[in-house]
Structures are given as structure tokens and as C-alpha cells.
């Protein structure tokens, strides 16, 4: 993969991640990121957006700085990113590929988590799986993670999505938020997703392109399979072809969403023609998201 252009925007991406970090603290996900336990763990300096009710007035008075109490769940939270770099992700119709959008979303999420602060880890895959990076704290760790993402280039056809989902389980020693960035053009990942979502909180981010749903009305178009490189000429302006394309796309999207919800993962679509930063911030800020607990209350792993 060549992410030189995106990697060069690292400073801008980190700045753009500030609103995302803020929404993680104060939006619909605040109970998850701040922890739901009541066991006192330690104190740390106050950060903008912290609940004033968590201020430790005794420590603050002694030190002259504002400190807040932290709890075991807040400290133990980690973020793990699963990045799909398979060949189908190297497509896009708006000057940006799905892979570039996924990489940018991964960077924004990791930088936001680093500011909370949370340990961040991840794995990248195509037809082969890269090294699993165990969650760790600090900006240097985030940079190392994306260095691994950048250098991953096996050119292996296929999608190892199921293996990447299953393989992160032994790496996650504490409860984690797992973010999967993929076009989900793979089969057989449902059981692995169910098991992961039973033990951890999972957001399935489907990277889409407008052409997935609707093709331009023009003459002949050459379609190429990125995996097999097979090509075929079609007429997208024909009603029968256009209708079948849109129906298939709609059914696939509905099926993917139902798999996520039944598995206990929260589905979220991120098109390549949408700015990833405000898109993610709006997602984390939304007040009407279905609670994760409602997905998994009556499930068992592998059910």
C-alpha cells in the first residue's frame, strides 16, 4: 500500500480527531468510554470535557491543579482497529479509494483514542493477515501502528476478514472497542463477529462508494474484478441492468446490516465522498444510537 499522501497529513488528522475524541467523551458513547464501574483506581489531571462530578477536590487542593478520579473500567479500555486492505478496497469513483477512506478513518479514530487516553492496537489484512499489534498507550505507538499498516503489501488475493476478527481475540486482554473498517465483501465472518461482539464492543464500519448503489447512465462500461482481473463490458444505461444492480446493492446492504445487529455489532456506513472526520464525530455524538447491551443481553458466543 502507498499511503504517503495520507501519512503526510498525520498532524492535520490528529488535529481533526479532537472533535471525535470530544464526542467519545461526551456523546452517546460516554458511558462506555468513561466506564460504568464504581471501583476507584487513581487520579489524573482534568481534561476538557471531563465530568466535573469526577473532580477529586482533596488532591486538587493539595496540588493546585484540577484532578479527576478514574475508575478501573476507564483505565482498562482499549481500542483495536481491524483494517481491510484487500483488492476490492482499491476501488473508488470520486478520486478516493475505499482503502484511502478506511485508512483515514482508522487514523482519526486512533488519534482520538490516544487523546482520551486509551491504548490502541490493530491489524491489517488482505488475503493474508498482517501482525497483530497489541494495544498500547502513547502517540509513538499510534505512529508505529500506521507504519505497519503502510508497509503491508502482500498482494495476496481474497479476504481474510474472518481470520482477522478471530485472531484479535487472544490479543485483547481487557474489554475493548473493536472497529472494523472494510467493504465486507467476504463471506463466513458471522460466527467470528458474534464471538467477538459477545466479549467486546464492536463497530462495523462499511466503507462504500456511490457506484455501489447507482451507476452513471452512459454507454459501455468496462468492469474489472480486482481479485481475478477478469473484465466484462456492460451497458449500465439499460433499465434491466440498472434495476438489477440497484436491487442487488440494496439487498446486500440490508443483509450486512442484519448480520451486524444480530451479532451484536453496531453497523455504520462511511462513503468515500463523505469527509471522514465530521462523519465519525457525528456518529459518536448521536444520542439515538441503540445501546450495545441491547444487542448482547440474550446472546451467547457462537449462538
Buried (B, 14 or more C-beta within 10 A) or exposed (E): BEBEEBBEBBEEBBEBBBBBBBBBBBBBBBEBBBBEEEEEBEBBEBBEBBEEEBBBEEBBEEEEEBBBBBBBBBBBBBBBBBBBBBBBBBBBBEEBBBBBBBBBBBBBBBBBBBBBBBBBBBBBBBBBBBEBBBBBBEBEBBBBBBEBBBEBEBEBBBBBBBBBBBBBBEBBEEBBBBBBBBBBBBEEBBBBBBBBBBBBBBBBBBBBBBBBBEBEEEEEBEEEEBBEEEEEEEEBBEEEBBEEBBEEBEEBBEEBBEBBBBBBBBBBBBBBEBEBBEBBBBBBBEEEBEEBEEBBEEBEEEE
